[in-house]
Amino acid sequence: MSQQVQRVEFTREMKKDYTILVPNMLPVHFGFLVKVFEEYGYKLKILQNDGRSVVDAGLRYVHNDTCYPALLVIGQFMDALQSGKYDLSKTALLITQTGGGCRASNYIHLLRKALQKAGLEKIPVISLNLSGLEKNSGFKLTLPLLRKALAVLAYGDLLMLLHNQTMPYERAAGSSQQLMDRWIGRLTQQMSAGKGLSLKEVQANLNAICDEYAALPILPRQITKVGVVGEIYVKYSPLGNNHLEDFLHGQDCEVMVPGVIGFMLFKVDNRLEDIKLYGGNRAKFAVINGLLQYLTKIETAVIDAAKRHPRFTAPSPYSRVKRMVGPVIGYGCKMGEGWLLTAEMIELVESGYGNIVCAQPFGCLPNHIVGKGMIRKIKSLYPEANIVPIDYDPGATRVNQENRIKLMLAVAREQVQPSGEEAPAPVSAAAAAQE
């Protein structure tokens, strides 16, 4: 019988001089969040270690039947701890814990087991959760901190959106990234001074960001528009998807990646639906409903800012995305990304991003059902949809993944006439066979 792994609490004393390592998932958003947490006395470090050594570390310390995101997250931690770059007597790890049906709720236990196997069981592991699953005296999510984190969602989503829609057309190479970096610096200073947090201030900042992006000189041209969906980690993490966005940019594509706010609204909305269906505390319902309304206001601010200039494609509101998918899949399908993943593909097709990469990590059964499993249905409704599911796992080669994406792009370019207008998309033989 294996020995039970004891939890090491992150204490108030540790907060003073411990470095907290965080796995990288959202490059734009996480850069903001580090600054926010620093204001409250936490020293966070976003891990940047990449490549095969991370995968090998994951395979060494995690059972190979575990989902690929867990293997990568734990592998990135273990690879970093064994790199010699950190004082292990003053290092802690931070990992999210959803509390839902996904195995993400159990990553934290797998991580502690890996630490024990490596003889590093004294390193504290902090659970970042809103479900009260674990508590640490030295790490607390206060209302002011959460308020700043929600503002970061808005700023991060809009910057990611505008950068992706500007960078492929920029007249001066690097101008879009430089503008993003300047705004991250400005917003960080504002939040440090307690500004840029109210809805009014957030809206003003979002409008200013959009205006400055619209003012960047561009060279309009016809390029392939590609949407990216999938399990949340491999959708956003360059480590998880083998730098998918960089690859697509290198293939002369404009990339659209749905923002994080929609996913947060989906998760909060699910909590409300559970209470409606199965009962629950009225006070809890009121708090969750209040959070839903606040997130909706933030989402509206992002959408309204993007709509200021016709050159940008604004995302659809969560409420509309939810209505879109109603005839296709039930709202009770909500494990992992649930019906939202299917909805995102439909929304991308309707927004002009019908060429879609659906990132499918090994071991994520719900994601395969609502992702790969729904492609046939989506194509029956939208024959022009050009969707390719890409598997991400320890044995999948990057060359094979990129070749499959190149085939999808070849089909996309064949559907564009020399005049630049899209030809009516014929139903492929594969799609016809599926029907």
N, C-alpha and C positions, 0 to 999 in steps of 0.2 A: 504494500500500500504506500502510495507516495505521501511524503510529508506535506502537511498543509502550509501554504505560504502565508507568513504573517505580514500584515499591512504596516508599513512605516508611515506614521503621520508627519505631514509637513507642518512644523510648529511656527509660532510667532518668532522664536529665536532664529530659525532657519531663514526666515524672510529677509533678514538684514544682509546676509552675505552669500546666499545661495544663488547660483545661476540655474534658471529653469529652462530646460531644452524643450522645444516645440517642433513637431514634425511639420514640414512645409506642405500646404495644400493650396492656399489662395495667395499667390505672390503679391498682389496689390493690396488686398484687404489685410493680410497678416502684418505687413509693414506698418500699417496704421495702428493695429491692435497692440503691437509691441510698445509703441509710444504711449498709448493710453494706459497700459498696465504699469509702465515705468513711473507715471505720475502718482501711482498708488504704492510705490515702493518695491515693485516686483522687477527683477532683472531677467527678462526673457531673451532667449536666443533662438531665432528661427533656423533650423538645420538646413544646410545647403548641400550636404554630402549626397552624392548621386552615383549612378552607374552600377556595374555588376557586383561590386563589393557589398552594396546594400542588399541586393537580392540574395546573395550568398549568406549574409549574416541572418537574414530572415529565414532561409531554409535551414540554417544550423540550429536556430533556437525556437522555431515554430513548426508544428506538424504540417507536412506538405498538403494536407487535406483542408487546411484553413484558407479562408478567402484571401485573395491576392492583396487587397488593401491592408488587411491586418498584417500580412507577411511583410509588406513594404514599410508600414509605419514602425513596426517592432524592429525590423531590420535596420531602418535608418537610426533608431535609437541605439541599438547595440553596436552598430558600426561606429557611431560617433563616440560612444563611451570608451570603445577600445582603440580610438585613434590617438590617444595621448594628448589631446588638445584641452582636456578639461580636468579640473581638480575633482576627483570623484568623491572626496570627502565633503565637498560643498556644491554638489550638483543634484538637481531634482528633475523629474520628468513630468510633463503636462500632457494629458490625453483627454479627448472628449468622451463622454459616456452618455449615450442617447436615452437609455431607459426603454427603448422600444423593442420590437421583435427581431431587429437586425443583430447579427453577431457583434456589431460595434459596441453593444452594451457589455460584451465580455472581453474586448481587447485588453482592458486594464488588468484582468486576471491572467491572461496569456502573457502580458508584458512582465508581470511580477514573477511568473513562472520562469520566463527567460532570464530575468535578472538572477534568480536563485540558481539556475543552471550554470550561469557564468560566475557565480560567487559574488554577485553585486547586489544581494538582497537588501542591503542597508540603504540603498538609494531610494528616497521617497518618490512615490508616484501619485501625482495629484489628479483627481477626477474633476474635469470641467463639465458640470451638468446642471440642469435646472429642475431636476426631479428629486433632489434630496437623497441621492443614492449613497454618496459618501461626503463626509465633511472633514475639513482640516482647519485647525485653529489659526494657521498662518496664511490661509488663502480663502478669501470670501468675495463673493460676487455681490457688491453693494448696488443700490439703485442708481447712484451717480455714475458708477462704472458701467453698468448696463446701458444707461442712457447714452453714454459716449460710444459704447459698442454698437448701438443701433444707428447712430449717426455715421459710424464707420461703414456700416452696410450700405447706406445710401451713397456715400462718397465713393466707395470702392466699386459698387455696381456701375455708377455712371462713368467713372474714369475708365473702367474696363471696356464698357460699351463704346465710348467715344474713341478711345485709342484704337480699338479693333476696326472701327469704321473710318478712321483717318489715316492710320499708318500706311496702308497699301497705296494711298494716293498722294502722299506728302511730296511737295516739291523739293524741300530740303530734307535729306535723309536724317532721321533721328529727331526731327522737330516735335513729333507727337510725344515721344518718350520724354524729351526734355520738358515739355509742358506738363506732363503728368508728374514728373519729379518736382517741378516748382510748386504745383498745387499740393502735393503731399506735404512739402515743407510748410507752406502757408497754413494748411488746415491743421497740421500738428501744432503750430504755434498758437493758432486760435484756440484749439481745445485745451492747450496747457494753461491758457488765460481764462478758461471757463466760457469761451465764446464758440459760436458755430454749432450750438447744440439744440437750441429751440427750433421748432418746426419752421418758424419765420426765418431764422438765420440759416438753417439748412437749405431752405428753398432759395434764398438769395445766393448762397454759395454755389448751389447746383446750376442756377441760371448763369452765373458768371463763368463757371467752368465751361458750360456749353457754348457761351458766346465766344470765349477765347479759342475753343477748338474750331468753331465755325470760321474764325478769322484766319486760321492757318492756311497759307497758300497750298493749293492742291492741283494735281493734274488729273482731271476726270478721265477715266478710261474704262473699258469693258473688261472686267475680270470675273472669275468664278466665285460665287458666294456660297459659303459652306457653313452649316450649323453644326455644333458639337453638343451632344447630349450623352447621358449615361449615368452610371453610379457616381455619386457625388465626389468621391475621392479621385477616381481616374478621369472624371470630367474636367476637374480643375488642376490637379497636381501635375506639374511637368515630370516629376519622378514617376508618377503612376501611369501616365500616358505616353512616355518616351518623347516628351517635348513636342506633343502633337501640334500645338498652335504654331510653334516655330517652323515645323515641317510644312504646314499648310501655307504659311506666309512665304516660305521658300518656293512653293509651287504656284505663286502668284494668285493667291486666294484672299478674299475678305472673309474673316471669321466672325461668326456670331455665337457667343456662349451665353445662355440664359443666366441671369443674375442670381445672387444668393437670397435676395429678399423673397422671391417667389417660393423658394424651398422652405424658408422660415414660415411664411404664411401657410404653406401646405401642412407643416408640422403642427402649428398652433391650431389651425382649423380642424385637424384630426382629433386633437384633444377635446375640442368642443363637441364634435360628432360623437365621440365615445361617451361623454357625459349625457348627451341627448338620448343615446341608444341604451346605455346601461345604468344610468343614474350617477349621481355624484353630488358633492358639496356645492351648494348654491354660491357660496363665497368664492370658491375656487373657480367656478364657471364665470363669475363676474370679473375676476382678475384676468383669466385667460382671454375672455372676450375683449377686455380693455386693451390687452396686448395686441390682439388681432386688429382692433380699430387703429391703434397707434402705428402698427406696421403698415396698414393700408394707407394711412396718411403719408408715411415716408415713401411708399411705393408710388403714390400719386405725384409726389414732388419730383421723383426721378423721371417719371414718364412725361410730366408737363415740361420739365427742363429740356428733355430730348426733343420734344415736339416744337420747340422754339424755332428750330431751323429745319426746313424741309429736306436738307441734305442728309439728315440722320434718320435712321429707322428706329422708332421708339418701341420698346417692348409692350406687349398687351397687358392690361391689368389682370391680376390673379383671378378675379371674379369672372372675367371673360374667358380666360384659359380654362377655367373649371367648367363653364357652360359648353365650350367647344368639345370637350372630351366626353360629355354626358352620354351621347348616343353610342359611344364606342366601347367604353369600359366602365364598370361600376365603381362608385366612390369607396366602396368597402375594400377595394384592392389598394391597400395603403402601407404595406410593409416596404421598408427601404424607400425608394423613390416613388413607389406605388403608381397610381394613375397619372401623377404629375409628369413622369417621364414620357408616357404616351402623349400627353397633352402638349408637352414642349415640342415634340416632333411635329404635331399638327400645326401648332402656332408658327413654327419655323417655316413650314411649307407655305402657309398663308401669308407670311411676311416676306416671301421672296427668297428664302434660304432653303430651297427644296433639296439641295444636295447635303446629305446629313451623314456625319460619322457618329455611330452609336457605340460608345466605349463600354465593353462588356468584360468585367473582371472575373477571373476564375472564382468559383465558389459563391457567387452572389445569385442565388436562385431567383429571388423576387425580381431582380434587375433583368434577368434573361426573359422572364415571363412578360413583364411590362415593356421591355425593350425589343429584343429580337423577336419575341413571340407575337408582337403586335404589328410588325412590319407589313405582313400580308394584308391585314385589315386596313391599315393606313393607305397602302397602295391601291386598294380597291376603291377607296374614296377619293384619292388624289393620285391618278395615274402618272402625273408628272414627278412624283416624289422619287428621289434617287438616293436610297438609304443603304449604307453598308455597315453591318455590325463588325466590329473589330475586337477580337479576343486579346485580353491582356493577362498573361500568367508567366510564371518563371521560365517556362519552356518556349514561349512564343518569341520568335526573333523579330527584331525591329525591321529588318529588311522585308520580311514577309508582310508585316503590318502595313508598311509604307507602300509596298507594291499593290496591296488590295485597295488602298486609298487612291493610288494613281489610276487604277482601273475605273474607280467610281468617278474620278475627275475627267477621265477620257470620255466616259459616257456623257457627263455633264456638258463637255465642250462640243460633242457631236450634236447635241440638241440645240446649239446656238447657231443661227444662220449667219452668213457673212455680213449681213446688214446690222448684226448686233441684236436682232430680235430673236426671241426664243421660238423655236419651231414647236408645233404640237408634239408632246412627248408620246411616242408609241409605247404601248405596254410591252415590256420585255418578255422574252420567251420564258424566262424563269418565273416572272410574275404571272404569265398566262398559265403556266403549268400548275402554279399554286392555286389558281382559281379553279 
